[in-house]
Amino acid sequence: MLVNLQQRNFCLSQQTKYIEQLVQNILLMVDIQHEDDNEVMQRGDREENSYLELGVWWVTFKDVLVHVKDQGTWVKDLFLSLTDEDQIGVLREIAGYTLRLVKGLSLVQGECDCRNNAAA
């Protein structure tokens, strides 16, 4: 995916499309929520220590756990062999990394020259 973004003949709209699709795939994989999109679960309704928030993006640890368990038997067994404290730490790290990735990718913008060709 990222190699495609580096091709010099891509115009701005093509670069932007790839980045937006990558962000959408990550959002769906881990069920990350955006505050504007979520009317059901407002800030006051979220159970404390059950989610991680970064700017306007947030994800529940339950959804991160579902994602970890979906990675296959080996990953699930390895995760379940950890102590409860270590499991919470792993979920926090995965949630934090994923939120930072989504936030960062959401800010990326393709560059173009005056003819809408990818910038050199």
C-alpha positions in Angstrom: 0.0 0.0 0.0 2.6 2.6 1.0 4.8 1.8 -2.1 1.8 2.8 -4.2 1.9 6.3 -2.6 5.4 6.9 -3.7 4.9 6.5 -7.4 5.7 9.9 -9.1 2.8 9.6 -11.6 0.0 9.6 -8.9 -2.0 12.7 -8.7 -3.2 14.2 -5.4 -6.6 12.6 -5.5 -5.1 9.1 -5.9 -2.7 9.6 -3.0 -5.5 10.9 -0.8 -7.7 7.9 -1.8 -5.1 5.4 -0.7 -4.5 7.1 2.6 -8.2 7.4 3.3 -8.8 3.7 2.5 -5.9 2.7 4.8 -7.4 4.7 7.6 -10.9 3.2 7.0 -9.4 -0.3 7.1 -7.8 0.3 10.4 -10.9 1.9 11.9 -12.9 -1.2 10.8 -10.4 -3.7 12.0 -10.2 -2.4 15.6 -13.6 -0.7 15.7 -12.2 2.7 16.5 -14.8 5.4 17.0 -14.8 9.1 16.1 -16.7 11.4 18.5 -18.7 13.0 15.7 -19.9 9.6 14.4 -21.1 8.3 17.7 -24.3 9.6 19.1 -25.2 6.6 21.3 -22.2 6.5 23.6 -21.5 10.0 24.8 -18.6 10.9 27.0 -20.6 10.6 30.2 -21.9 7.2 29.2 -18.5 5.6 28.7 -17.3 3.4 31.6 -14.1 4.8 33.1 -10.9 2.7 32.4 -12.7 0.8 29.7 -11.5 2.8 26.7 -8.6 4.9 25.5 -9.1 8.3 23.9 -6.8 10.4 21.7 -8.2 13.6 20.4 -11.5 12.9 18.7 -10.7 9.2 18.3 -11.4 6.5 20.9 -11.5 2.7 21.2 -12.7 0.4 23.9 -10.4 -2.2 25.4 -13.1 -4.8 24.7 -12.9 -4.1 21.0 -9.1 -4.3 21.0 -9.3 -7.6 22.8 -11.7 -8.9 20.1 -9.2 -7.8 17.5 -6.3 -9.6 19.3 -8.3 -12.8 19.6 -9.2 -12.6 15.9 -5.5 -12.8 15.0 -5.4 -16.6 15.4 -4.9 -19.3 17.9 -1.2 -18.6 18.5 -1.7 -14.9 19.2 -4.7 -15.6 21.4 -3.0 -18.3 23.4 0.1 -16.2 23.9 -2.1 -13.2 25.1 -4.1 -15.4 27.4 -0.9 -16.8 29.0 -0.1 -13.3 30.3 -1.1 -12.2 33.8 -4.2 -10.0 34.0 -2.0 -6.9 34.6 0.2 -7.7 31.6 -2.9 -8.3 29.4 -4.2 -4.8 30.4 -0.8 -3.3 29.5 -0.8 -5.0 26.1 -4.3 -3.9 25.3 -3.4 -0.3 26.3 -0.3 -0.4 24.1 -2.2 -1.7 21.1 -5.0 0.8 21.6 -2.5 3.7 22.0 -0.5 2.7 18.9 -3.5 2.2 16.8 -5.1 5.5 17.8 -1.8 7.3 17.1 -1.5 5.6 13.7 -5.1 6.7 12.8 -4.6 10.2 14.1 -1.3 10.6 12.2 -2.6 9.1 8.9 -5.7 11.3 9.1 -3.4 14.4 9.0 -1.3 13.2 6.1 -1.9 15.1 2.9 -0.5 14.2 -0.5 1.6 16.9 -2.2 1.3 17.9 -5.8 2.9 20.4 -8.2 1.1 23.0 -10.3 -0.2 20.4 -12.7 -1.6 18.1 -10.0 1.3 15.6 -10.4 2.9 14.1 -7.4 5.5 16.4 -6.0 9.1 15.5 -6.6 
